[in-house]
Amino acid sequence: MTPNVKITIKDVAREAGCGVATASRVLNNSGPASAEIREKVENAAREMGFSFSAKGRALQSSKSMTIGCVVPSLVNPVFAEAVQGIQLEFAGSGYQLLISSSNYDGGADNDAVATLLSKDVDGLIVTMVAPDRSKALRQARHRGIPVSLMFHDPLDGFVTAHVDNFEAAREVARRFAGHGHRRSGYLALRFASSDRSRNRYAGFHAECRAHGLADPVLIELSEADANTPHKLSAILEEHADLTAIFASNDFLAIAVQKAARQLGWRVPQDLSVVGFDGIEIGRLLEVPLATIETEPEAIGRQAARSLLSALQGVAPEQLPPLPFHFRAGATLAEPRSENRDDDRGATRPPSVPSLKTQLSQG
């Protein structure tokens, strides 16, 4: 072809020996075409260097060809992997992803969705503090903009890509019971505002009761507590009778290990710890983390597929939860002794003074 001459879809159709409508269906992936014609059109487009103008597509279809995505954090690899899954699923569809991170803040969630709506996004994929109470999401649905949720358990009126948090947490309780733990705790961040955290506690609590264990102690933490080792150590020390901790995510479980070391406790000999998510760094620790392992990329892909179906006019259906499995790691073991079960403090290493004493002295 002559340099600097703009290639049009008419040129592609002529080269492939088909009509413009057929070429458009193939390149838009918007309708039926035989395998032979599809191959001819795709080869012609590739050889001629043809690509649709995103702006032109938007004008022709009254769409922006953009998808808004809101996640709590991109530092947490769970959400970063989910976004990667979304991008992989949208590859070749012509849609571009606009990403916003809210830092687990409900107000920021709504602001982010409102901003994306002002950009005329065609759809939304979100993980939010409270999607069922979000005014911005209600506005999106009122405007007919499809929404897919990620990580949330099923909510009325929404399609969500998720694991069964209740059932996954039951598995942790079963593992604790199998190792002989009778007194455990659930360590939670943002418990009041996270449906995921609440459902994990509910499943954990139900299965502890089913096995005749003591009801797990709910220990709610602030971000400052979780990110300050001496504060987290003080909280652990207040619950020194517990032999096992189920943390609501892997980062928190890793922080528990560090805080336990400050008290002179060994994991898992003095305290068993289990996390949730299965982030890769948990495998690389000196004592690899026991955790519920999920597939965040698959969650992102499923959410994207649901949204693409809705954008094509197909009413999306709630799909079953994605799989999880328990990764054994090395932070879960039997309590050290029956005596320890009765009087845990007496078996703790005496070399480290009480953290409360340390804090009061300095």
Buried (B, 14 or more C-beta within 10 A) or exposed (E): EEEEEEBEBEBBBBBBEBEBEBBBBBBBEEEEBEEEBBEBBBEBBEEBEBEBEBEEBBEEEEBBBBBBBBBBBEEBBBBBBBBBBBBEBBEEBBBEBBBBBBEBBBEBBBBBBBBBBEEBBBBBBBBBBBBBEBEBBBBBBEEEBBBBBBBBBBBEEBBBBBBBBBBBBBBBBBBBBEBBBBBBBBBBBBBEBBBBBBBBBBBBBEBBEEBEBEEBBBBBBEEEBBEBBEBBBBBBBEBBBBBBBBBBBBBBBBBBBEBBBBBBBBBBBBBBBBBBBBBEEBEEBEBBBBBBBBBBBBBBBBBBBBBBBBBEEEEBEEBEBBEBEBBEBEBBBBBBEEEBBEEBEEBBEEEBEEBEEBEEEE
